[in-house]
Amino acid sequence: MTTLTKHPPAPTFKAPQLSKRGRGPSKLRELRIALLFIFPAMIGLVAFSLVPTIRGIYLSFTEYNILGEPKWIGIDNYTAIFADELFWNAMAVTIQYVAINIVFQIVIAIGLALLMQSVAKSTFIRAALLLPFLVANVIVALLWFWMLDYQIGIVNEVISWLGLPRVAFFGSEQWAIPTIAFVNVWRHMGYTALLVFAGLQAIPHHVYEVASLDGASRTRTFWSITMPLLRPVLALVLVVTVIGSFQVFDTVAVTTGGGPVNATRVIQMYIYQKAFGESDFGYASALSVVLFVILALVAFIQMKFLRGNESDLD
């Protein structure tokens, strides 16, 4: 009769457990490393944005020129703004410029983005659209100022050659603001079109395939699919464009200087003239604070009503 021998159980292998310290850098260590990288940028943010902003708000409650000490006057600067006819004129001129700039820039940018998606798929063409945006605004303003000059500008030479009367693009109250808006639309439309194009690329292709199977035309597809799905991108573009349009300055300073007869004196030009032309830094600071509040409210209203943080793809 055979007897079965019992073998000892095979030893089990246990993997060595890493201590909590050995699993990687601790949260505190990661935070210190992150702060180390952020610190140089924080210095610039505090020195060139936060401190000037706080000082500007303080100066808005004072009477101050660069030769003396600030004198606290409370809200007198703000009450004076509401009775300042030049301020309201500057706001009206600015709103006129913003309206022209926004409408044409957004419409042209959407058209260019659609062309880039369906026709012009070359990387070279897409890069060429961005070239005007890469040129300094002052250079662009000078270029168009010479081209649209009443006497020697090439545009007026062509108009005269066609037998039409010359146009004082920058010297006419009627044409000055639309001309400045046209210059800035030409410069920024390529950049805006690329933002819209990026939004178009994010729309799933199968959505268009389903619409095509249902027999939807291109026009119906554009208004029922493309535009609703582009809403978050368009909301962002609209907010950025409106804020940038309210802050227009260099094009006006180079071409018209606020003239003729205050026809192009936008709010930024008025602030500059008050601060550096009349040395009334307290009043100019109050104007800047009012402009900041207006832009914050406009951005909030746009994001609220356009629902920029929501997507119809969800």
C-alpha positions in Angstrom: 0.0 0.0 0.0 1.5 3.3 -1.1 1.6 6.2 1.2 1.2 9.7 -0.1 3.9 12.1 1.1 2.8 15.6 2.0 4.8 18.3 0.3 5.2 21.6 2.1 3.2 24.4 0.5 4.9 26.5 -2.1 6.2 29.8 -0.7 4.1 32.7 -1.7 5.8 35.8 -3.1 4.7 39.2 -1.8 5.7 42.2 -3.7 7.4 44.8 -1.6 5.1 47.6 -0.8 6.3 51.1 -1.4 5.9 53.5 1.4 3.8 56.5 0.9 6.9 58.6 0.6 8.2 56.4 -2.2 5.2 56.6 -4.4 6.3 59.9 -5.9 6.6 63.6 -4.9 4.2 64.6 -2.2 1.4 67.2 -2.9 3.4 69.8 -1.0 6.5 69.2 -3.1 4.4 69.4 -6.3 2.9 72.7 -5.1 6.3 74.1 -4.4 7.6 73.2 -7.8 4.5 74.7 -9.5 4.9 77.9 -7.5 8.5 78.1 -8.5 7.6 78.0 -12.2 4.7 80.4 -11.7 6.6 82.9 -9.6 8.3 84.8 -12.5 5.0 85.3 -14.2 3.4 86.4 -10.9 6.0 89.1 -10.5 5.1 90.6 -13.9 1.4 90.2 -13.2 1.6 92.0 -9.8 4.1 94.7 -11.0 2.5 95.6 -14.3 -1.2 94.7 -13.8 -2.4 94.4 -10.2 -0.4 97.3 -8.7 -1.2 99.8 -11.5 -4.9 98.8 -11.4 -5.1 99.3 -7.6 -3.3 102.7 -7.9 -5.5 103.7 -10.8 -8.6 103.0 -8.7 -7.1 105.1 -5.9 -6.2 108.0 -8.2 -9.7 108.0 -9.6 -10.9 109.4 -6.2 -8.2 112.1 -6.2 -7.2 115.3 -8.0 -3.8 114.6 -9.3 -1.2 115.9 -11.8 2.3 114.6 -12.1 3.8 117.6 -10.4 2.1 117.3 -7.1 0.7 114.9 -4.5 -2.8 113.3 -5.0 -5.5 115.3 -3.3 -8.5 113.2 -2.1 -11.8 114.5 -3.5 -14.1 111.5 -3.1 -16.5 110.7 -6.0 -16.2 114.2 -7.6 -14.5 112.8 -10.7 -17.3 110.3 -11.2 -20.1 112.9 -10.8 -18.2 115.1 -13.3 -18.2 112.3 -15.8 -22.0 112.1 -16.0 -22.1 115.9 -16.9 -19.2 115.7 -19.3 -20.5 116.1 -22.9 -17.1 115.1 -24.4 -17.3 111.8 -22.5 -20.7 111.0 -23.9 -19.6 112.0 -27.4 -16.5 109.7 -27.0 -18.8 106.9 -25.9 -21.1 107.4 -28.9 -18.2 107.5 -31.3 -16.8 104.3 -29.7 -20.1 102.5 -29.9 -20.4 103.4 -33.6 -16.9 102.1 -34.2 -17.6 98.9 -32.2 -20.8 98.2 -34.1 -19.2 98.6 -37.5 -16.1 96.6 -36.5 -18.0 93.7 -34.9 -20.6 93.2 -37.7 -18.1 93.2 -40.6 -15.4 91.3 -38.7 -17.6 88.5 -37.5 -19.4 88.0 -40.8 -16.2 88.1 -42.9 -14.5 85.8 -40.4 -17.3 83.2 -40.6 -17.2 83.4 -44.4 -13.4 82.9 -44.5 -13.6 80.0 -42.0 -16.2 78.2 -44.2 -14.0 78.7 -47.2 -10.9 77.4 -45.4 -12.9 74.3 -44.4 -14.4 73.5 -47.8 -12.3 75.2 -50.5 -8.9 76.6 -49.4 -7.4 73.7 -47.5 -3.8 74.7 -48.2 -1.8 75.5 -45.1 -0.1 78.3 -47.0 -3.4 80.1 -47.6 -4.4 79.7 -44.0 -1.1 81.1 -42.8 -1.4 84.0 -45.3 -4.7 85.0 -43.8 -2.9 85.5 -40.4 -0.1 87.7 -41.8 -1.9 91.1 -41.3 -2.5 90.2 -37.7 1.3 89.6 -37.2 2.1 93.2 -38.4 2.2 95.9 -35.7 -1.0 97.9 -35.6 0.9 101.2 -36.0 2.5 99.9 -39.2 -0.9 98.8 -40.6 -2.4 102.2 -39.7 0.4 104.0 -41.5 0.2 101.8 -44.5 -3.5 102.5 -45.0 -3.1 106.1 -44.1 -0.8 106.6 -47.0 -2.8 104.4 -49.4 -6.0 106.3 -48.6 -4.4 109.8 -48.6 -6.6 112.4 -50.3 -3.8 113.8 -52.5 -1.3 111.0 -53.2 -3.0 107.8 -52.0 -3.1 105.0 -54.5 -6.8 104.4 -53.7 -7.8 108.0 -54.5 -5.6 107.8 -57.6 -7.6 104.9 -58.9 -10.9 106.6 -57.9 -9.8 109.7 -59.8 -8.7 107.6 -62.8 -12.3 106.2 -62.9 -13.6 109.7 -63.2 -15.1 109.7 -59.6 -14.5 112.5 -57.0 -11.8 111.8 -54.5 -12.8 110.8 -51.0 -11.3 112.2 -47.8 -11.3 108.9 -46.0 -9.6 110.1 -42.8 -10.5 113.8 -43.2 -14.3 113.5 -43.4 -16.7 113.2 -40.4 -18.8 110.8 -42.5 -16.0 108.5 -43.6 -13.4 108.7 -40.7 -14.9 106.1 -38.3 -16.0 103.6 -41.0 -12.5 103.9 -42.5 -10.8 103.2 -39.2 -13.1 100.3 -38.6 -12.2 98.9 -42.1 -8.5 99.1 -41.4 -8.9 97.1 -38.1 -11.3 94.6 -39.8 -8.6 94.0 -42.5 -6.0 93.4 -39.8 -8.0 91.1 -37.4 -10.3 89.2 -39.7 -7.7 86.4 -40.4 -7.1 85.8 -36.7 -10.8 85.8 -36.0 -11.4 83.4 -39.0 -8.9 81.0 -37.5 -10.7 80.9 -34.2 -14.0 80.2 -36.0 -12.2 77.6 -38.2 -11.0 75.8 -35.0 -14.6 75.7 -33.9 -15.7 74.2 -37.2 -13.1 71.5 -36.9 -14.6 70.5 -33.5 -18.0 69.8 -35.0 -18.3 66.0 -35.6 -18.5 65.1 -39.3 -21.3 62.5 -38.8 -23.7 65.3 -37.9 -23.4 66.7 -41.4 -23.7 63.1 -42.8 -27.0 62.6 -41.0 -28.3 66.0 -42.3 -27.3 65.1 -45.8 -29.1 61.8 -45.6 -32.2 63.7 -44.4 -32.0 65.9 -47.5 -31.0 69.1 -45.8 -29.6 71.8 -48.1 -26.4 73.6 -47.4 -28.2 76.7 -46.3 -30.4 74.7 -43.9 -27.4 72.8 -42.6 -25.6 76.1 -41.9 -28.4 77.7 -39.9 -29.6 74.5 -38.2 -26.3 72.8 -37.4 -23.2 74.9 -38.0 -24.3 78.1 -36.3 -25.9 76.4 -33.2 -22.8 74.2 -32.7 -20.5 77.2 -33.2 -22.2 79.2 -30.5 -19.6 78.7 -27.7 -16.8 79.7 -30.1 -18.7 82.7 -31.4 -19.5 83.8 -27.9 -15.8 83.8 -27.1 -14.9 85.6 -30.3 -17.6 88.2 -29.7 -16.4 88.9 -26.2 -12.8 89.2 -27.2 -13.6 91.3 -30.3 -15.9 93.7 -28.4 -13.4 94.3 -25.6 -10.6 94.9 -28.1 -12.8 97.2 -30.1 -13.6 99.4 -27.1 -9.9 99.7 -26.5 -9.0 101.0 -30.0 -6.4 103.7 -29.8 -3.3 103.3 -31.9 -5.1 103.4 -35.3 -6.9 106.6 -34.3 -3.7 108.2 -32.9 -1.7 107.5 -36.1 -4.4 108.5 -38.6 -6.7 111.2 -37.3 -5.7 112.0 -33.7 -9.4 112.1 -32.7 -10.4 114.5 -35.5 -12.0 115.9 -37.5 -14.0 117.8 -34.9 -14.0 114.9 -32.4 -15.5 112.6 -35.0 -13.0 109.9 -34.2 -12.2 110.7 -30.6 -12.9 107.3 -29.1 -12.9 106.8 -25.3 -9.3 105.6 -25.2 -8.2 108.7 -27.0 -10.2 110.9 -24.6 -8.5 109.2 -21.6 -5.1 109.7 -23.2 -5.8 113.4 -23.9 -7.0 114.0 -20.3 -4.0 112.2 -18.8 -1.1 113.3 -21.0 -2.6 116.3 -22.7 -4.2 118.1 -19.7 -2.2 116.3 -16.9 -5.5 115.5 -15.2 -4.6 112.0 -14.1 -7.3 111.7 -11.5 -10.1 112.3 -14.0 -8.4 110.1 -16.6 -8.2 107.3 -13.9 -11.9 107.7 -13.2 -12.7 107.4 -16.9 -10.6 104.2 -17.1 -12.5 102.7 -14.1 -15.8 103.5 -15.8 -14.6 101.9 -19.0 -13.4 98.8 -17.1 -16.9 98.5 -15.4 -18.6 98.9 -18.8 -16.5 96.2 -20.4 -17.0 93.8 -17.5 -20.8 94.2 -17.7 -20.8 93.8 -21.5 -18.7 90.6 -21.2 -20.9 89.2 -18.5 -24.1 90.0 -20.4 -22.7 88.4 -23.6 -21.6 85.2 -21.9 -24.9 85.0 -20.0 -27.2 85.4 -23.0 -25.1 83.6 -25.5 -24.5 80.7 -23.0 -20.8 80.6 -24.0 -20.0 77.9 -21.4 -22.6 75.5 -22.8 -22.4 73.3 -25.9 -25.3 71.8 -28.0 -23.2 68.7 -28.6 -23.9 67.5 -25.0 
